[in-house]
Amino acid sequence: MTTPTTAQTVITAILAVVAAGFVIAALIFWKRSGSAAFLLVLLGGYVCSFNEATVDVLGHCFFPIDCLHGYSAFGRPIPVWVILAYVVFFGGLSYAMALAFQRGVSRRAMWGGIAIFGVLNVLLEIPMLGAKLYVYYGNQPFTVGGFPLSWLVINSLGALFGAVVIVRLSWFFTGARQLLLVLVPFATYMASWVLAMPYFAITNTDQPSGVLMAAAALSMVLGLIAIDGLIRIGTGQWRLVPPQASGATTEDRPRAYSPS
């Protein structure tokens, strides 16, 4: 399997432009709000890309060894365009969801946002799979155009988890601790794999297709339940702490974001 040069150049250029747009937006946000949180989360998206080699082994994803890669781990080359995609999806879009929570988005609207995230994921992956930029190998259940639908839930859950941590722990990410935002996408994406483990575990065995499908379905159902729970936490419908005493306000709380 060899890398199609034209397809690689096109997707790398597209994602570079999108990532650059997010960086410019983050710099403007910093200047207007005085908060570097957006930029730190974008950097966190880059740090999160170091999860890719591990998740490729678990989920049976492979990139050609002759690709233009940013790094290699576990014998897996990780293309530059994949690293840029992490900056966009687990950095930029995660922070956009955090801002949506901060501005009072409804549960229904956030589910719509998750659906858009999923559509963007499919629009990114299926053409690239068709171009042979990479492949999901083995007996993968629930595939469309070579893309296992389980990954829609895995990726959406990881990005959403990061957004909820950013907005609900904003009181923590202040001062020097704001630098810890760089680690949030990496940690939350990896933590989200807990619910993907039935799928990952059975995919790495020689079990029959029925067992593989059941494991993938279980992971997707657990993931969707977790997504709904995280949305409820992000919107404030579910609280992690007791309600404030009467008369208290949240206006003076330090936040990891600043209203624009």
C-alpha positions in Angstrom: 0.0 0.0 0.0 1.5 3.3 -1.1 0.3 6.9 -0.4 -1.5 8.7 -3.2 0.5 11.9 -3.5 -2.2 14.1 -4.9 -4.8 13.2 -2.3 -2.2 13.6 0.5 -1.3 17.1 -0.7 -4.9 18.2 -1.1 -6.0 17.1 2.4 -2.9 18.4 4.0 -3.4 21.8 2.4 -7.1 21.9 3.3 -6.5 21.0 7.0 -3.6 23.4 7.2 -5.8 26.3 6.1 -8.5 25.3 8.6 -6.0 24.9 11.4 -4.5 28.2 10.6 -7.9 29.8 10.6 -8.5 28.5 14.1 -5.1 29.8 15.3 -5.9 33.3 13.9 -9.4 33.1 15.6 -7.7 32.1 18.9 -5.2 35.0 18.7 -8.1 37.5 18.1 -10.0 35.9 21.0 -6.9 36.3 23.2 -6.5 40.0 22.3 -10.2 40.8 22.9 -10.8 38.7 26.0 -7.4 38.5 27.6 -7.7 34.7 27.8 -5.3 32.4 26.0 -7.5 29.4 26.7 -8.6 28.9 23.0 -4.9 28.9 21.8 -3.9 26.5 24.6 -6.7 24.1 23.7 -5.6 24.2 20.0 -2.1 23.3 21.2 -3.8 20.6 23.2 -5.3 19.2 20.0 -1.7 18.8 18.7 -0.7 17.0 21.9 -3.8 14.8 21.6 -2.5 13.6 18.2 0.1 11.5 20.1 -2.8 9.2 21.0 -3.2 8.3 17.3 -0.6 5.5 17.1 -2.1 3.7 20.1 -5.7 4.0 18.9 -4.6 2.8 15.4 -3.3 -0.4 16.9 -6.5 -0.9 19.0 -8.9 0.0 16.2 -7.0 -1.6 13.3 -6.2 1.6 11.3 -3.1 1.8 9.1 -1.4 4.5 7.2 1.1 3.7 4.4 4.7 3.8 5.6 5.7 6.2 2.8 3.3 8.9 3.9 4.5 12.4 4.8 4.5 11.7 8.5 5.0 13.9 11.6 6.1 11.0 13.9 6.1 7.3 14.2 5.2 5.1 17.2 4.5 1.4 17.7 5.6 0.9 14.2 2.8 3.3 12.9 3.6 6.4 10.9 1.2 9.3 11.7 0.7 11.6 8.7 1.0 15.4 9.0 -2.6 15.8 7.9 -3.8 13.6 10.7 -2.0 15.8 13.2 -3.6 18.8 11.7 -7.0 17.1 11.9 -6.5 16.6 15.6 -5.8 20.4 16.0 -9.1 21.1 14.2 -11.4 18.4 15.7 -10.0 17.9 19.3 -8.7 21.5 19.6 -10.8 24.0 17.7 -14.2 22.2 17.6 -13.9 21.1 21.3 -13.3 24.7 22.3 -16.2 25.8 20.1 -18.5 23.4 22.0 -17.2 24.7 25.3 -18.1 28.3 24.2 -21.5 27.0 23.2 -22.1 25.5 26.6 -20.9 28.8 28.2 -23.4 30.8 26.2 -26.3 28.6 27.2 -26.8 26.2 24.3 -29.7 23.8 24.8 -29.4 20.0 25.0 -31.3 19.7 21.7 -29.0 22.2 19.9 -25.9 20.5 21.3 -27.1 17.1 19.9 -27.4 19.0 16.6 -23.8 20.1 17.0 -22.7 16.5 17.6 -24.6 15.5 14.5 -22.7 18.1 12.5 -19.4 16.9 14.0 -20.3 13.4 12.9 -21.2 14.6 9.4 -17.8 16.5 9.1 -16.1 13.3 10.3 -17.7 11.2 7.6 -17.1 13.8 4.9 -13.4 13.9 5.9 -12.9 10.1 6.2 -14.9 8.4 3.4 -13.3 10.3 0.5 -9.8 9.7 2.0 -10.5 6.0 2.5 -11.7 5.9 -1.1 -8.4 7.6 -2.2 -6.5 4.9 -0.2 -4.8 7.4 2.1 -5.3 4.8 4.8 -7.4 1.7 5.6 -9.3 0.1 8.4 -8.3 -3.5 8.2 -9.6 -6.7 9.6 -13.2 -7.7 10.1 -14.7 -4.3 11.0 -18.4 -4.2 11.8 -20.9 -1.6 10.7 -18.8 -0.1 7.9 -19.9 2.5 5.3 -17.5 3.1 2.5 -14.8 1.4 4.5 -15.4 3.6 7.5 -16.5 1.8 10.8 -19.4 3.8 12.2 -18.1 3.0 15.7 -15.6 5.8 15.2 -18.3 8.4 14.9 -19.2 7.8 18.5 -15.6 7.4 19.7 -14.5 10.7 18.1 -17.6 12.7 19.1 -17.4 11.5 22.7 -13.7 12.4 23.0 -14.2 15.9 21.6 -17.3 16.6 23.7 -15.7 15.3 26.9 -12.9 17.8 26.5 -15.4 20.6 26.0 -17.3 19.7 29.2 -14.1 19.6 31.2 -13.1 23.0 29.9 -16.4 24.7 30.7 -17.3 22.9 34.0 -13.8 23.1 35.5 -13.2 26.7 34.3 -12.8 27.7 37.9 -9.7 25.5 38.1 -8.0 26.5 34.9 -7.0 30.0 36.1 -3.6 31.6 36.5 -0.7 29.2 35.9 -3.1 26.2 36.0 -4.5 27.5 32.7 -1.5 25.9 31.0 -3.0 22.5 32.0 -5.6 23.0 29.2 -2.9 21.8 26.9 -3.4 18.3 28.4 -7.2 18.2 28.4 -7.8 17.0 24.8 -5.2 14.2 25.2 -6.6 13.0 28.6 -10.3 13.2 27.7 -9.9 11.5 24.4 -7.9 8.7 25.9 -10.4 8.4 28.8 -13.2 8.1 26.4 -11.7 4.9 25.1 -13.0 3.1 28.2 -16.4 2.8 26.5 -14.8 1.7 23.2 -13.0 -1.2 24.9 -15.6 -3.8 24.0 -15.2 -2.9 20.4 -11.4 -2.6 20.6 -11.0 -5.8 22.6 -13.1 -8.0 20.3 -11.7 -6.5 17.1 -8.3 -7.8 18.2 -9.5 -11.4 18.4 -10.7 -14.0 15.9 -14.2 -14.0 17.1 -17.0 -14.5 14.6 -18.8 -11.5 12.9 -21.8 -11.7 15.2 -19.6 -11.3 18.3 -17.8 -8.4 16.7 -21.1 -6.7 15.8 -22.4 -7.1 19.3 -19.2 -5.6 20.8 -19.3 -2.7 18.5 -23.0 -2.1 19.1 -22.4 -2.2 22.9 -19.6 0.4 22.6 -21.8 2.7 20.4 -24.7 2.5 22.8 -22.5 3.2 25.8 -20.9 6.0 23.9 -24.3 7.6 23.0 -25.5 7.3 26.6 -22.2 9.0 27.7 -22.6 11.7 25.1 -26.1 12.5 26.4 -24.9 12.6 30.0 -22.0 14.9 29.1 -24.4 17.2 27.2 -26.6 17.4 30.3 -23.6 18.2 32.5 -22.3 20.8 30.0 -25.7 22.6 29.8 -26.0 22.5 33.6 -29.0 20.2 33.6 -27.0 17.8 35.7 -24.7 19.3 38.4 -21.5 17.8 39.7 -21.7 20.0 42.9 -24.7 21.0 45.1 -26.6 24.0 43.9 -25.3 27.4 45.3 -26.9 28.9 48.3 -29.7 31.4 47.7 -28.4 34.8 46.7 -25.1 33.5 45.4 -24.1 34.3 41.8 -21.7 32.8 39.4 -20.7 36.2 37.9 -17.4 36.5 39.8 -16.2 32.9 39.2 -12.9 32.8 37.3 -13.2 30.9 34.1 -11.0 29.2 31.5 -12.9 31.1 28.9 -13.9 34.8 28.7 -17.1 35.9 27.1 -16.4 37.7 23.8 
